[in-house]
Amino acid sequence: MNLDALFNPFHYKGLTLKNRFVMAPMTRAFATDGVPNEQIADYYSRRAAAGVGLILTEGTVINRPASKNMKDIPNFYGDEALANWGKVAQAVHNKGGLIAPQIWHVGNTQAGPWLPEAPLESPDTMTLQDIEATIKAFAEAAKNAKALGFDALEIHGAHGYLIDQFFWAETNHRTDEYGGKTLKERSRFALDVVKAIREAVGPDFVIILRLSQWKQQDYTVQLAQTPAELEEWLVPLAEAGVDIFHGSQRRYWEPEFDGSDLNFAGWIKKVTGQPTITVGSVGLSDDFMGVWTGQGAETTKIDELLRRFERGDFDLVAVGRSLLQDPQWVQKVKAGSFDDIKPFEAASVQKLY
């Protein structure tokens, strides 16, 4: 098996990656009171040193009420947090890597005992003033990402969090311009976020948007039931300023629609013409929700991933748990040293190394 194709550079606008592997965002909640520390800088720079093409950080939240649901999720606002994020970016650059923050708002997700008084923002509870302020907060975070020297940014629009809650009819019952019966109508909030971010960062800074059909609230959801609905949903987002779509699914090898073996990222690329990232249990035998029960420890061969990549289904491959367990995963794949890859262990989620 010749893996050279996965180690060819990737170029888009001002972004040039040494290979096609991306570290997927993984919430760790190790930033004390929202401020990233030196351990977090070491955590990311260790993967950069081991050859990851692009690091997408864990979700980092905007300056809005209840933008996070755990107190140690990192903030992407405030002088101390931003200064430390600048140090994280520099640490990654010092190891020859590239890094993009994932910008996030959790929306109406259950607050834990650590945030018992947190007011929840959701499509059904936000006023137009709230929506306007939230869009501005996304844009401010994006502006700061560019100013701090990050190489790109990702908007978290997946997995049942705030932006995704606007997409989904089950969580968006609004009757104004931010609601509607169709997915296209319910995309207004995301479109306005993308437009504001594009205006904040200029034309050449790469914007990635992570999307999913499934939700943490319901794994079986399909926002777009057909390729035509997918096109109607995503083409306006590309026109608004999204450069790369990150198509999240629980298992990358599963087809998105009947009649084709294309996965979610494959269909996104087909209908938009934009570059895509595939993600979902790469290097593992089970979907990532099994992380909490220790499932997915058995590594799988990379031949199916390579087949789809060489066919042109997607441009980049995001790796989560495999890189969490083994910082040298990319190096070992390049060398063909699959037997040396450390199998995933659920306990690794609670570690920062």
Secondary structure by P-SEA (a helix, b strand, c coil): cccccccccccccccccccccccccccccccccccccaaaaaaaaaaaaaccccccccccccccccccccccccccccaaaaaaaaaaaaaaaaacbbbbbbbbcccccccccccccbbbbccccccaaaaaaaaaaaaaaaaaaaaacccbbbbccccccaaaaaacccccccccccccccccccaaaaaaaaaaaaaaccccbbbbbbbbccccccccccccccaaaaaaccaaaaaacccccccccccccccccccccccaaaaaaaaccccccccccccccccccccccccccbbbbaaaaaaaaaaccccbbbbccccccccaaaaaaaacccccccccccccccccc
